Amino acid sequence: MDIEIIFKVAAVGLIVAVLNQLLSRSGREEYTMITTLAGLIIVLMMVIPYISTLFGYVRSVFDL
């Protein structure tokens, strides 16, 4: 597993946190939820290949 994926997820998390703070302080609370959901979707899209690989390993271990 690459250590890069951890740094990428952390970077997306930091960017989303900063954007949420900026948006909430500027009075645009409706956009904070959209920003959070967008960050979650981006992270899920980055992690899905690793989850697929994990399920492949689990299938091979249990001969499913």
C-alpha positions in Angstrom: 0.0 0.0 0.0 1.3 3.4 -0.9 1.8 6.0 1.7 0.8 8.6 -0.9 -2.9 7.7 -0.5 -2.7 8.6 3.2 -1.2 12.0 2.4 -3.8 12.6 -0.4 -6.7 11.8 1.9 -5.2 14.0 4.6 -4.8 16.9 2.1 -8.4 16.6 1.0 -9.5 16.6 4.6 -7.5 19.7 5.3 -8.8 21.5 2.3 -12.4 20.6 3.1 -11.9 21.7 6.7 -10.5 25.1 5.7 -13.3 25.6 3.1 -15.9 24.7 5.7 -14.5 27.2 8.2 -14.4 29.9 5.5 -17.9 29.2 4.3 -19.4 29.0 7.8 -17.8 32.3 8.9 -19.0 34.1 5.7 -22.6 33.0 6.5 -22.9 30.4 3.7 -23.8 27.4 5.8 -25.8 25.8 3.0 -22.5 25.4 1.0 -20.6 23.8 3.9 -22.7 20.6 3.6 -22.1 20.5 -0.2 -18.3 21.0 0.4 -18.3 18.2 2.9 -20.1 15.8 0.6 -17.9 16.7 -2.3 -14.8 15.9 -0.1 -16.3 12.6 0.9 -17.0 11.6 -2.6 -13.5 12.6 -3.7 -11.9 10.5 -1.0 -14.2 7.5 -1.7 -13.2 7.7 -5.4 -9.6 7.6 -4.4 -10.0 4.7 -1.9 -12.3 2.4 -4.0 -9.5 0.7 -5.9 -7.8 -0.2 -2.6 -11.1 -1.6 -1.2 -11.5 -3.7 -4.3 -8.1 -5.1 -3.9 -8.8 -5.9 -0.3 -12.0 -7.8 -1.2 -9.9 -9.7 -3.8 -7.5 -10.8 -1.1 -10.3 -11.8 1.2 -11.9 -13.9 -1.5 -8.6 -15.6 -2.3 -7.9 -16.4 1.4 -11.4 -17.9 2.0 -11.6 -19.4 -1.5 -14.9 -17.8 -2.3 
